[in-house]
Amino acid sequence: MASLQRDSLHDVILLLAKLAPVTVGDMVAAAIMVAMAGAYLLADYTWNKPSPYQYIWYERPQDQDAATRSATRATRNVAQRLEELGKEVVVFWGSQSGTAESFAKRLARELSQRLRLTTMSADLSDFDPETLPSMPQDKIAIFILATYGEGDPSDNANQFWEWMSKAASPSSLSSLRYAALGLGNSNYLHYNRVVDVIDGALQRAGAQRLLPVGKADDAHGGTEEDFCRWKDSLFAFLASDLGINEQAQSYEPMLSAVYDTSMEPIDLHLGEPIESRGKSSTPKTHALPIKHARELFTDSKRSCLHLELDLSKHPELVYKTGDHLGIWPVNPDQEVDRLIRVLGLAGEQDSPLLISALDPAVKVHLPNPTTVNALFRYYVEICAPVSRELARAVSDFAPSPEVKTWVLELCATRDSYSSFLERNYITFGRLLELSVGGENDLIWSGIPLAFVLENLPATRPRYYSISSSSVLSPRSVSITALVSNTSLSNEDQAVPGVTTNYLLAKANARQEVAISHSPVPGLSYHLPGLGNILNEAKIFAHIHRSTLKLPTQPSCPLIMLAAGTGLAPFRAFIAERCRLQSMGRQIGDMLLFFGCRHPDEDYIYSEELAEMEAALGGKLQITVAFSRLRPGERTYIQDKMIAHGADLCHLVGSDASVYICGRASMARDAGRALGEAIGGHRGMNGQQIQDWVATMKRTRKWQEDVWG
């Protein structure tokens, strides 16, 4: 290398000499050029020591293995991809929160291990849907599809949804054999609509459905067991109807996790989110400082935070009123330390770790290179309840026969395991710790790290409705977050919300902010982040576009229905209209129906709302329903809506837009009450009410932002 640089420098000097400077100015210019060339070419030859990691500047560390490089260049033709990889089955997933993706990966792994079917899982957005008809009949496609919001497909399934709805022609998929599972929540009006629509479109296109469509219902937390039942029926069909023999299942790793002490800390991913890498459409995540925080509840047993984040140093971050803020959580120290200890990784938790796929069809969605500490703290969901299936699988690595027996007895039946979870907050680390009965010298050192990373889902952002107006505060954004601590039947245990308790700890860390509540006792977080990347009360967050938007005409009347923190976007709506009116703009009448427990406990933003109601001079009418104002009495917003049916009917007759924000059960009941109120005043029957609601939604005059 040094001799090559000497030769290059010599050539440059000869070239400059041939230019034959004839004036003093020419000679000075030539001297400067020689100096610059020497500085550039001799940098590594003279004063700098050659770096063994110089190659890192020119290639991504995760591209070191051929499998990942191949996946990066992979074709978008699904039939061609299956042929290239020699796969017999593809498990497509459409996922918003990560559950469908996790199920698809588990199913692909089990199909390979139990039935010896070569299988790949696939993000629907990674392939062009028009290539589906070219799949040969000896292949099988499986679809695991989540229904998001009010009957909408997940973001990554949009292109597939559009093609199936409009472009798939009769008999175009006659060679396709498929099975499908939908993930939904029966509290929503359009329960599992996505899988129903896709199944109907596949049938019309001539595809052959192998078994009835499965539907998982998360209304009562039954998604995991519903998936397992459907999976068992799929395996039974494949074994009997297709004559595929089932094998004894044994763990076969899909990932390689290898320590590499040659890596330097500067090379490692130590907490920054990786969601934004690889897709230009993914919102850019930034470390945003908390500029202000305050407690909204006066209830000493509960906490609700108002947080304002500073966007001033990131001019590229632009939001619109009604959008969401995606916040990346951090796992609590106690869960991180527990899992590292019980896996016997304490001596290697900060060692550089390289993760790669052993199958070219597998995508690695974890940062690389990194450390175990960073993985468990930032990149892997380690605080979620452990599924019965995972508990059963981990028993194969039990450190003793007694521990294995205990785990297998615990998950022997669905009812017994569900009963256990109702009384105990069991994360993966807690399950392993509990199984050894507090014996600190007995650890699960036999569990491969790859097994842990394959079975625990990657961390996903949590989304919160923005409660500020982009017109009033374009360079700061606020959210309203209820700090979640769900009590179990065993009152000594609580399940802390992963993100909200982290936010509460961040708010408490700001000395100038007085927050009266504290996180769950014994819960702490590494607030500065590894390498102090989150110092000064910063959190990783990004803007997420929402469909909940104000009408383009300020004169359009609004009907807003909310409970709890569902009030957040309507605070922004009303504040924006207050500003417009102060500027002389004509604004429409507004009705806000809001539900909470008690005026002295959780009526959030009550003073602000009263001030805005007065400032708007009759343009805003606020009606609050208190569900616990008096013992034995329960009043909800639907009760208030029926009583104000005439006002609602008047605004609807004035072409009002309807907005609902809150839990799905509330949205369902409030929407039904609104339909009944309008139908009662207009003399409509049940079918006419349904048709009116459908028309309102189709024309975007009825918008919802719901969860849970």
N, C-alpha and C positions, 0 to 999 in steps of 0.2 A: 504493500500500500504506500509506504514512504517513498520508494523508488518511482512509483507511478506519479506521485505528487511532484517530485523533483523534475521529472520529465515534462509534466504539464506546465510547471512554472517556467522551465527553460524555453518551451515553445512560445509561451506568452511574451517573454522578454524578446525573443528573436522577432516575433511579429511586430512588436512595438518599435524595434530597431529599424525594421524595413520601412516604417512610416516616415523615416528621415525627417525629424523635426528641424525646421530651419529658423525658427524664431525662439526667443526666450519663453514666450507663452506656450509654444508647442512643447518645449522641453519640460516646463512645469507640469503641463497636462499629462505628458507621458510618465513623469515620475509619480504623479498621483495614481494613475492607472496601475502602474507596477506595484505600488504599495498596497492598493486595494486587492489586486489579484493575489499578492503574497499573503495578505491577511486571511483571505478566504481559503486558499489552497493549503497553507501551512498550519491551519488551526489545529488539526489533529496530529500534525507532524512535529511541531515545536513545543508549544506550551500546554496543550491539552493532552491528558492521558486518554488513550483510546478506551471507549466504554463498551463493555461486552453486551450492553443492552441497547446499543444504538439502533438496532433493527426495530425496536418497539415504536420508534417515531414513524416508521414507514408501514407498519402492518398492525392490525388489531390483534391483541393477544388471543382472543377467542377464535381467531382464524388459523391457529397453529395446526389443528388437526384436519385431515383431509375430509372427514365427514362433514364438518361445519362448512368448509369451503364449498363442497359439493352442494350442500343444502342452500347456500347463498345464491348459487347460480341455477337453482332448480327451475325446471320448466313450470309454466302455469297450466299445462295440459295434464289433467289428472290421470287420464288413461296412459299417457306416455310416462308419467312419473311412476305409476304402479308397475309398468313394464320394466323401467330402468332399475327399480329397486327390488323387483321380483316379489311384490306384495300381492296377496290374494284378497285382502279386506282393507277398506279405508273407513275410519271412523271420523266423520266430519263433526265439528262442533261450532255452535254459535253461542257465544258466552259474553255476558256483560260483567258479571261479578267474579267470574273464574270458576264457578261450580261446574258448569257444563264442560269446560275445558278439562278440569280435574277428572271428571267422570270418563271423558273420552280417552284420556291417557291411561286410566286404570283399566278400562275395557280393552284397549288395544294390547296392553301388557298381558292381561289374562287370556285373551284369545290366542296369543302367541304361546303362552306357557301351558295352558290347560288343554287347548285343542290343536296346538301346533299349526295354527293358521298364521301365515306371515302377514302381519298387520301393521298399519301405520295410522296415527291420529293426525288430523289435518285441520288447520284453521280454514274456515270457508273462504276467507278473503285472500288466501294464498293461491287459489285456483280460479280459472275462468269457468263460470257455470256452463257456458256453451260447449265445453269439452266433455260434459257428462254423457251425452249420447254416444260418444266413442268408446265408453267403457265396455269391454267384452262381457258376455253373459256368464263367464266363469268367475267373475269378480263379484264382490258384495260391497255395497255401500251402506253404512249405518250413520244416521243423523241424530245427534243429541242437541236439541234446540231449546234455548231459554226464551220465554216471553218476557219482554221488558216493558215497563210502564203500562200503558193502556193498550195492550195487544200488539205491541211493536216488536220487530226483530232486534236482536243485539246489533251493535254498530258493525261488527265484523261479518254479519250475515246479510247486510242490506243489499249488496250486489246480487247475491244468490236469490234473495226474496224478490227483487225486481224482475230477475230473469224468469223465475218460476211463475210469477204472476202474469207476465206479459209476453214472454218470448217462447216459452216451452209449448210446442205444438203437439196435437194428438199423435200418438204412436212414435214420437221422437225419442222416447226413453223406453222403448219396448224391450231392449236388451238389459235393462237395469234391474237388478234384484236388490231390495233394500229392507231395512228395519228402522224404526224411528222411536225416539223417546223425547217427550216434552217436559220441560221444567217450568212450573208456574206456581201460582198462589190463588186458591179459590176465593180469597177475599176480594180479588180483582174481578171486575165485570167481565173482562175478556180472558177468562182462565184458559191458559195453554192454547191461545189462539194461533200462535205461530206454527206449532206442530200440526194443528188441524188444517190450516191453510196449505202448508207445504205438502202434507199427506194427500190432500185433495188434488193439488196440482200434479203431484207425481202419478196419482191414479189416472187422471185425465190424459197424461202424457204416455200412458201405457206401461208404466213401471210395475214390476211384480213385487207386492208387499209380502214378506216372508211370514210375518206374524202380526197380531193386532198391535196398534200403536200404544206405547206405554205413556202414562202421565204421572209425573211426580208432583205432589202438592206440599208446598212449604207453609201452608196456613197454620199448621200445628207442629212444624219442625220435622215433618216426615219425609223430606226429600231423600235422605240417605237410604232409608229402608225401602222406599218405593223404587229407587234405582236398583237396589240389590234384588228385589223381587223380579223386576223386569229383566235384569241381567240373567237371573237363573232361568227364566222362561226362554230367553234367547239361547242360552247354552243347551237347554233341553231340546229345543227345536233343531239346532244345528247337529246335535248328537244323534237324534232319532230320524228326522225327516231327511237330512242330508247325509246321514251315515258317517259322521265324523266321530271318531273315538276320542273320549276325554282321557287325558293323562293325569297322573298324580302331579299336583302343582308344587313346584319348588322355585325358590327365588333365583331369578336370572337378572343380573344388573343391566340396566339400560344406559347408565352413566358411569363414567370413570371419575373418581375424585382422588387426586394424587397431590401430596405435598411437594413443593418445589422451593427449597430454601435459597435458591439462587436469585429469586425475585426480590426486588427492593420495595419498601413501603410505598414509594411514589408510583409504582406500577399497579398497585392494588385498588380495587373498588372497596371503599370503606364506608359506604352509607348513601352515596348519591343515587337517586332513583335511576333505573335503566329503562323505564317504560318508553321514554321518548326516543330511544335509539332504534334505528332501522326503518321507521315509517314516518314520512314527512307529515302525514296527517295527524300524528299524535301530538297533543299539546306539549309545548316545552315546559319543563319543570324548573322552578327556581327556588332558591332559599330566600324566603320572604320574611322580613322582621315583623314581629307583632308591635305595632305602635301604640295600641291601647287595648285594655281588657277590663271588663266589669262584670259583676255578678248580677243576674236579672231576677233570681228568685229570692224571696224572703223566707222561704221554707228551709229550716235548718237541716232537714234530712235529704234535700235534693239540691242540685246545682244546675244552673243554665248559664252558659257563657256568651257574652257578646264580645267578639274579637274583631279588631280592625288590623288589617295587614297593609304594609306600605309597598306600593308598586312604583314609587318614584324613580328607583334606580333601574327599572326595567321597562323602558318606553315601548318595547314590543308587546308587552302584556296589555291587552285591551279586552274589556268585558262589556257586556250589555245587560241592562236591567233584566233580572229574571234568570241569569245564568247560574251555574254551579261552580263551586270551588272544590277541586280535588285535593285532598290532603293525604300525604304519605305518613302513616303511623310509624312509631318506634315501639318495639316490644319492651316490656318492663324488665329491669335488671334481674328480678327474682326468677322469672321464667327462663331467661337466657342462662343464668348461672346454674339453675337446676338441671336444665337439659344437658349442658356441657358436662356437669359433674356426673350425672347418672349414666352418660354414654362413655365416661372415662376419657374425655377429650381435653381435660384441664391443661395438660402439658403441651397441647398442640393448637389451642384455640386461636393463637395469633400467628401461626405459621402460614406462609403463603400457600394457597390451595388452587390447583388447576382443575377445572371441571370440563369434561368433554363428553360427547355422545359416542356410544359404542355402536349405534345403528345410524346410518346416514339419513334415515327417515325421521329421526328424533331431533327436535329443536331444543337447544339449551336456553331456557328463559331466565337463567340466573347469571349474575355478573361473573366475570372471569378475567383475570385471576382475582381472588378475594381471600378471606379468612373465615374460619368457622364462627368466630365471634361476630363478624359483620353479617354473615348469613343469618344467624339466629336472631340477631338484633334488628336487622333492617329488611332482609330480603325474603324471609320465609315466615308463613303464618304459623307460629308455634303456640298461640293462645286459644285456638279453636278447640271445641270438644272433639274427642277421638271417636271415630266411627267404630262400630262393632266389628266391621270387616277388617279394619286396620289393627284393632286389638288382637283379633284372631291371627292375622298374618305375622305380627311381631312376636307371637308366642314361640315361633320356630327358633328364635335367637335367645330364648330365656337363659339366664345364667345358671339355673339349677332346675331339676325336675319339679321341685315344689313350687317354684315361681311359675313354671309353665302350666302346671295343673291349676293354680289360682287364676291365671289369666283366662284359660279355656273355660273354667267354670263360670267366671264373670260374664263372658260373652256367649254362653251356651244358648240362650234364647233371646229373642227380641225384647220380650216383656221384662225379663230380669235385668237386662242391660239398660233399658230405658228407665226402669225404676232406680237403678244405681246412679244414672246421670241426673235424675231429678233431685237427688240428695247430695251429690258431690260434683264440684267443679273440677273436671278431669281434662287437663291438657295432655299432650303427648308426654312431656316431661313428668307430670304428676302421676300418670299411669305407671310409668316405669319406676318412679320413686316409691309409689304406694305398694307396688307388687313385691318389692324386696323388704317391705316391713321396716324401713328405717335403718337397715344394715348398711352403713356407709362404706363398708369394705366390699359390698356385693354390688357390682355395677354391670350394666348391659354392654360390656365391651365387645360382644360378638356381633352387634348390629352394624352392618356396613354403613358408612356415611352416605353412600349412594342410595341405600334403601330409604334413609330418612329424607333425603332431598327429592326422591321420586314420589314419596307418599304424602309429604306435607306441601300444600299449595304455596305458590309464590305470593308474596305480599302484594296486595292491590290497594289503590287509593280509595278513600271514603269520600263520598260527595255530599256537600252541604249547599243548600240554597243560599244564594247571596242576598243579604238583607240591606244592601246599600244600592243607591241609584248611580248609574254610570254618568248621568247628567250632573248630579250634585257633587260626586266625589270620584272623578275618573282615575285618579292616581292613588286611591286607597279602596280597599274592598273589605266588607265586613260579613261575618257569618254569625249564625245563632245556633249554638250547639248544646243540646241537653246532655249532661254528663250521665252516662249510663252505668248503673250498678244493679244488675238484676239479682234479686234474692232467690235462693233455692229453697226447697222445702226444709232443708237443714238450715236454719236461720243463722248459723255460725258462718256460713259461706256465702259469698257474693261473686257474681261473674262481672268483672269490670269491663266496661267498654274500652276496647283497645285504643282507639283514637281519641275519644273524648277525655279519658283520664290523662292521657299524654298531653293534651291541650291544657287541661287544668293544671298540670305540673308546670308547663311552660308559662302559663299566666302567673302562677304563684312565684315563679323565679324572677319576675320583674319586680324590683324593690319599690318602684313608684306606684305599683298597682296593688290595691287591697282587695284580695279575694277571700271571702269568709270561709270558703270550703277548701278541703284538702282532698287529694286522691285517696283511694282505698288505703286504710292503715297497712303499713308494711310494703307499700307499692312505691317504687322509685324508678327513675329513668335516667339514662345517660344523656342529659340535655344538650351539652355542647356538641355531641356527635363525635365519632372517631376522627381525630385530626382537627377537632374544633371547627368542623364545617358548618355547624349549626349554632355557633356562639351568638351572643347578643339576641337571645330569644327568637331565633329564626326557625321556621319550619319549611319543609319542602312542600310546594303546592303548585297547582296549575289551574288555568281557566278551562272549564268544560262547558260547551255550548248546550243550551237548554231550549226546548220548544215553547216554554212558558214565556210569552212575550206580550207586552202591552200592544193594543191596537195602534196602527199607524196614525189614526185620527184621534187627538186628545178629547174630542167632543163625544166619543163613543162611551156610553154608560158601562159601568163595571159592576158585576156581582162577584164578590170574593168570599169563599167559604174555607175556613181554616180552623185547626185545633193545634194547641201546643206550639212547637217550633215551626209548624206549617205557616205561621204568621210571617215568617222572615221575608219572602218575596213581596208580600203585600205591603209591608212597611216601606219597601223601596218604591212600589207602585204609587202609593199615596204621597210619599215625599216628593216624587218627581212631578206629580200633578199639582202639588202645592206650589212648586217653583214655576211651573208653566202658567198657573193662574196669576202669580205675582208679576209675571212678565206681560200680562194682558191677554194671554191666550184663553180661548173658550174651552172649558173642560166639561165632560159629561158627569152626570150624577153617579155616585158610588154607594153601594151597600156592602158593608163588611159584617159577616157573621163569624164570631170567634168563640171557640170553646176552650175552657181551662177549668181547673178545680175550684179555686177560691180567689176572690179579689185581693186578699192580703197575703197570698202565697206565690202564685204563678201567673198573674196577669202581666205578662211581659210587655214592655214598651207602653204601659198604660198612660204615663204622663205625656209621652210624645204623641200618642194617638189622640189624646184629649186636646192637645195644643193644635194639632193639624185639623181635627174636626172643627174647632172653633175658627181657625184661620180660613177654612174653606167655605164658611158661611152658608151652611145648608147643602153643600154639594156632597158631603160625606155623612152617612148615617152608620154608626157602629152599634151593633147589637151583640152583647156578650152573654154566653150561656155558662153558668157555673155549676159544675156537676157535683160539688161537695159543699155547697153554701150552707145547707142545713142537713143534719143527720137524717138519713132515710130518704132524702129527696135526690133525684138525679135529673138534671136538666141538660139537654144536649142541643147542639145547634139546629138539628132537624126539628126539635120542638119549637124553637124560636122561628124557624123558617115557615112552618105551617101557620103560626100566628101572624106573620107578616106576608102572607100570601098575596095580598093586594099590591103591596109595594114591589114584590118580586115580579108579579105579572105586568105591572106598569113598566118596569125597566126592560123586561123581555120584549114587551110591545114596542119599546123605543130602540130595539136592535142592540140590546146590551150583550156584552161578552161575559161568559161565565168562567170563573177560575176556581179550582179546588186544589188545596195543598195540605198534605198531612198523611197520616197512616191510611193504608188501603181500606181498612174496615170503616174508618170515618168517611172516606171519600165515597165509598159505596152507599152508606146510609144517607149521607148528605145529598148525593146525586139523586137517590130515590125520592127523598123528601122534596127536592126542588121540582122533580117531574110531577109529583103528586100535587104540589101547590099550584103549579101552572095548569095541570090537567083539570084540577078542581074548579079553577076560575074560568077555564075555557070550555068546560064540559066535554073533555076528551076521555075516551076509554083507555084501557091498558095498552092496547096495540098502538093507538094513536100517540100516546105518551112516549112509547119506545121509538116510534118513527121520528118524533120531534127531537128526542135526544140524539138519535143517530144522525139526523140532518145537522144539528148544531155542531156535533163533533166533526162531521165530514167537512163542514165549511170553516172549521177552526174557530167557531164562536164559543166552543166549549173546550177548555184546556185543563189538563190535570198534571200535577207533579206529586206523585204518591210513592210510598215505600212501605215495607214491612208486611 
